[in-house]
């Protein structure tokens, strides 16, 4: 709805006015330096925000806003013969966005990696008549409860069309990634559960990105084990252009090994030399 409150810092829409944003007060996020601030979809439109919709890869359409809002991530429309699935979410939405997405075939389902990207998910769900798949471990973070939300439990959930949600559990307990068994090469969509870094041959793992808190090693090992059965060449991260273009599964494997080698107090040759 046009006038429901939206946190300026994280971009999540709430069901009613309130003084605080629990998502931003959590240690993984932060309250803006000027204090808690709110906006609405109506105010964002008046401020001149517009949709940015363009191809990000084969059968993958990026959907974002210009200028960006909040964290600045973009969503991805995955086009499959079984219908389109929207991966992750943005804050901005208007009639033009709805019309353009409908021209692309609409949305049969929405899946979101973690609470920082919940955005205006209920407005999107209502606009397209699409269920929103969230892992039940993140139920407490939902800012606008609605019957459109489908909470699932366990490690994996099949969405049809070769798409599988995987509860990687990194960043948030319900942090999920999406695997696409696409003919011609598998694809992994990660948001920032597995963050595609500036050197796009690698990913990384964090409990908090803005506050630089590393993820616990056991969480990274668990995620790696869950992903091991899935083949994928490309890895799509959370921002425009943050894509591992080839050897994605190997990139994730070696990235986890590198991360763990720094995160664990493992006495290697360099430590031995320092102690000599």
C-alpha positions in Angstrom: 0.0 0.0 0.0 1.3 3.5 -0.9 1.4 5.0 2.6 2.7 2.1 4.7 6.0 3.0 6.5 9.3 1.9 4.9 12.5 2.0 6.8 14.9 4.3 4.9 18.0 2.3 5.9 17.0 -1.3 5.1 14.0 -0.6 2.8 11.6 -3.0 4.5 7.9 -2.1 4.6 6.0 -2.4 7.9 2.3 -3.1 8.4 1.7 0.0 10.6 3.6 3.1 11.9 6.2 2.4 14.6 9.1 4.1 16.3 11.8 1.5 15.6 12.9 -0.9 12.9 13.9 -4.2 14.6 15.7 -5.4 11.5 18.0 -2.4 11.7 18.4 -2.5 15.4 19.8 -6.1 15.1 23.6 -6.4 15.3 23.7 -7.5 11.6 22.4 -4.1 10.4 22.4 -0.5 11.8 20.2 2.4 12.5 21.1 5.4 10.2 23.5 7.9 11.7 20.7 10.5 11.7 18.4 8.2 13.6 15.4 6.1 12.5 13.8 7.5 9.4 10.8 6.4 7.4 9.5 6.9 3.9 6.6 5.4 1.8 6.1 4.2 -1.7 4.2 7.4 -2.5 7.2 9.5 -1.2 9.7 7.5 -3.2 7.7 8.1 -6.4 7.5 11.8 -5.7 11.2 11.9 -5.1 11.8 10.7 -8.7 12.7 7.0 -8.3 12.1 4.9 -11.3 12.5 1.2 -12.3 15.6 -0.2 -13.8 14.9 -3.4 -15.7 17.5 -5.0 -17.9 19.0 -8.4 -18.7 21.6 -9.8 -16.2 22.1 -13.1 -18.0 20.5 -15.8 -20.1 16.8 -15.9 -19.1 17.6 -13.7 -16.1 16.2 -10.1 -15.9 17.4 -7.7 -13.2 14.9 -5.4 -11.6 16.1 -2.5 -9.5 15.5 1.2 -8.9 17.2 4.3 -10.1 18.4 6.0 -7.9 18.8 3.0 -5.7 16.9 2.8 -2.4 18.1 1.5 1.0 20.7 -1.2 0.6 20.6 -1.0 -3.2 20.2 -4.6 -4.2 18.3 -5.7 -7.3 15.9 -8.5 -7.7 16.1 -11.1 -10.5 13.2 -12.4 -12.6 14.1 -16.0 -13.6 12.2 -17.0 -16.8 11.5 -20.7 -17.0 9.0 -22.7 -19.1 7.1 -23.5 -15.9 6.6 -19.7 -15.3 8.7 -16.9 -13.9 10.1 -16.8 -10.4 11.2 -13.6 -8.7 14.4 -14.0 -6.7 14.9 -11.5 -3.9 13.1 -8.2 -3.6 13.4 -4.5 -3.8 11.5 -1.7 -2.1 10.3 0.3 -5.2 7.1 -0.6 -7.0 4.8 1.4 -9.3 2.3 0.8 -12.1 5.0 0.9 -14.8 7.1 -1.8 -13.0 4.0 -4.0 -12.8 3.1 -3.5 -16.4 6.6 -4.3 -17.6 6.9 -7.4 -15.5 3.6 -8.6 -16.8 4.8 -8.1 -20.3 7.7 -10.4 -19.4 5.3 -13.1 -18.3 4.4 -12.1 -14.8 5.5 -13.9 -11.6 4.3 -17.3 -10.4 6.3 -17.3 -7.2 8.7 -15.1 -5.1 11.6 -16.3 -3.0 13.7 -14.0 -0.8 17.2 -14.8 0.6 16.9 -13.1 4.0 15.1 -10.3 6.0 17.3 -7.4 4.8 15.7 -7.8 1.4 12.0 -8.2 2.4 11.3 -4.8 0.9 7.7 -4.4 -0.3 7.3 -8.2 -0.8 3.6 -8.2 0.1 2.7 -5.4 -2.4 4.6 -7.5 -5.0 2.8 -10.7 -4.0 -0.6 -9.0 -4.2 0.2 -7.3 -7.6 1.0 -10.6 -9.2 -1.0 -13.1 -7.2 2.2 -14.9 -6.2 3.1 -16.7 -3.0 6.3 -15.6 -1.2 8.5 -18.5 0.0 10.5 -17.8 3.2 12.3 -20.2 5.5 10.4 -20.7 8.7 13.6 -19.9 10.7 13.2 -16.3 9.8 9.5 -16.0 10.6 10.1 -13.6 13.5 11.6 -11.0 11.1 8.5 -10.6 8.9 7.5 -7.0 9.2 4.1 -7.3 7.4 2.5 -10.6 8.0 0.2 -11.8 5.2 -1.4 -15.0 3.9 0.7 -14.7 0.8 3.8 -15.9 2.8 4.6 -19.6 2.7 6.9 -20.6 5.4 8.8 -23.8 4.7 11.0 -26.0 6.9 14.0 -28.3 6.4 17.0 -28.1 4.1 15.5 -28.0 0.6 12.2 -27.1 -1.2 11.4 -27.8 -4.8 9.6 -24.9 -6.6 9.2 -26.6 -10.0 10.8 -25.6 -13.3 14.1 -27.0 -12.1 14.3 -24.5 -9.2 15.2 -25.6 -5.7 15.5 -23.5 -2.5 18.3 -24.5 -0.2 18.5 -23.3 3.5 22.2 -22.5 3.5 21.7 -20.8 7.0 24.5 -18.3 6.5 24.0 -14.6 7.5 20.5 -15.6 9.0 19.3 -18.9 10.2 16.8 -18.9 7.4 19.2 -17.6 4.8 18.3 -19.3 1.6 19.8 -19.6 -1.9 18.1 -20.8 -5.1 19.5 -23.4 -7.5 18.3 -23.6 -11.1 18.9 -26.8 -12.9 19.0 -24.9 -16.2 19.7 -26.8 -19.5 23.2 -25.9 -20.6 24.5 -25.3 -17.1 23.2 -24.9 -13.6 22.9 -21.5 -11.9 23.0 -20.5 -8.2 21.3 -17.3 -6.9 22.7 -16.2 -3.6 21.8 -12.6 -2.7 24.4 -12.0 0.0 24.0 -15.3 1.7 27.1 -16.1 -0.4 28.3 -12.7 -1.3 29.8 -12.3 -4.8 32.8 -10.0 -4.2 34.4 -7.4 -6.3 36.8 -10.0 -7.7 34.0 -11.9 -9.3 35.9 -15.2 -9.2 35.1 -15.5 -5.5 32.4 -15.3 -2.9 32.5 -14.7 0.8 30.5 -15.3 4.0 29.5 -12.8 6.7 27.2 -12.7 9.7 27.1 -8.9 9.3 28.4 -7.0 6.2 28.1 -3.4 7.5 29.5 -4.3 10.9 32.2 -6.7 9.6 31.3 -9.7 11.8 32.4 -12.9 10.1 30.2 -15.9 9.8 30.8 -18.9 12.1 32.9 -21.6 10.5 30.4 -24.4 11.2 27.7 -22.4 9.3 30.0 -22.1 6.3 30.8 -25.8 6.4 27.1 -26.7 6.6 26.3 -24.5 3.6 29.1 -26.1 1.6 27.8 -29.6 2.4 24.3 -28.7 1.3 25.5 -27.2 -1.9 27.8 -30.1 -2.8 25.2 -32.2 -4.8 24.3 -29.2 -7.0 26.1 -28.4 -10.2 26.3 -24.7 -11.3 28.5 -22.6 -13.5 27.1 -19.1 -12.7 26.5 -17.4 -9.4 24.3 -14.3 -9.2 24.9 -12.1 -6.2 22.8 -9.2 -4.8 24.0 -6.2 -6.9 24.1 -5.3 -10.6 27.0 -7.1 -12.3 28.0 -9.1 -9.2 28.0 -12.4 -11.1 30.5 -15.3 -11.1 30.4 -16.1 -14.9 32.1 -19.5 -14.9 33.1 -22.4 -12.7 30.7 -21.2 -10.0 30.7 -24.4 -7.9 34.5 -24.5 -7.9 34.5 -20.7 -7.0 32.3 -21.4 -4.0 34.4 -24.4 -2.9 37.7 -22.6 -3.0 36.2 -19.5 -1.5 35.0 -21.5 1.5 38.4 -23.1 1.9 40.1 -19.6 1.8 37.6 -18.2 4.3 38.0 -21.1 6.7 41.8 -20.9 6.5 41.6 -17.3 7.8 38.7 -17.8 10.2 40.1 -20.7 12.1 43.1 -20.5 14.4 45.1 -22.9 12.3 48.8 -22.9 12.8 50.3 -23.1 9.3 53.8 -22.4 8.0 53.5 -18.6 8.4 52.5 -19.0 12.1 55.3 -21.4 12.7 57.8 -19.0 11.2 56.4 -16.1 13.3 56.7 -18.2 16.5 60.3 -19.3 15.7 
